[in-house]
Amino acid sequence: MYEAPDGPFENQIAPAFALKEQLITEIEKKLDIFYRDNKWVEEELYGEDSKNKKKTDVYGGTKVADIVFSFNNARLITSLRARGQCIAA
């Protein structure tokens, strides 16, 4: 998918950013489907207010603000600190 014609690779988009955008799109889509197919979710989200909602009030869709990738890098940070101390000395 990354190297698909006119895909992220051809448009010079970094692999990590392309993955992040794809994950956001898929998560939003799946959560919208989950909300649509499970009526009890509305009551969980809105509580007692869900009973007072007008028929025109419709869930506006899921929006993922950000996704952060991380990994266990404690050893790397410790090594970089030691290196910095050696350079400073």
N, C-alpha and C positions, 0 to 999 in steps of 0.2 A: 504494500500500500504506500509506503514512504517513497518508493522509487517508481510509482505509477506515472504514466504520462500526464504531464501538467500537474504533478503532485508536489509535495513539499520539497523534495530533492531538487527538481527542476526549477523551483521558485526560490532556491537557496535559503530554505528555512532549516534551522538546526534540528537534528533528530529529536533532542529532548523537548524542544518547544512544540514540534509537531505531535509528539506523543502526548504532551500535556493538553493540547487543544483537542485531540481525539478523545482523550479520557473525559474531559469536561463535557464534550458533546454527548458522549455515550451515557455518562452518569445522569445528566439532565434529562435525557430522553427516557431512561429507565425509571427514574423517580417520577416523572410525569405519568408514565403508564401505570406505575404502582399506585399513585394517588387516584387515577381515574378508575382503576379496577377494584379498589378496596374502599368502599364507602365509609367504613369505620375510621379511616385515617382523618377525615374531615373533623370528626368529633374530637379525636386525639389532638389535632393541631389547634382547633379553635375553641374547644371545651363547650361550655353552655352557649357561647356566642354563635355556635354553628346552627342552633335551632332558631335563632333570631335573624339569620342571614336572609337577605332578599334573594329571590330567584335570579336576579341579575348579577349578584355577586358571584364571580367565578374565580376559581384558583388561577392565578396569573402565570403559573409555570415555575419550574425550579430553575434557579440560577446559581451555579457554583462560582464562588468568588475567586478561589485560587486553589491550586494543588501544589504542594511542596514535596519535592523528592529529597530524601535524606538517606544517609547510611551511617553505619557505626564507624566513626572516624576518630575516636579518642586516641588511638596509637599514633595516627598521623599528626594530630595537633600536638601531642606530647613531644614527638620527634622534631617538629618544626620549632617549638619553643626552645628545646635544647640546642638546636642548630643556631637559632637567633642569639641565644646567650653566648655560644662559642664565638660567633661573629662579633658580637659586641665586646667580648673580652679581648 
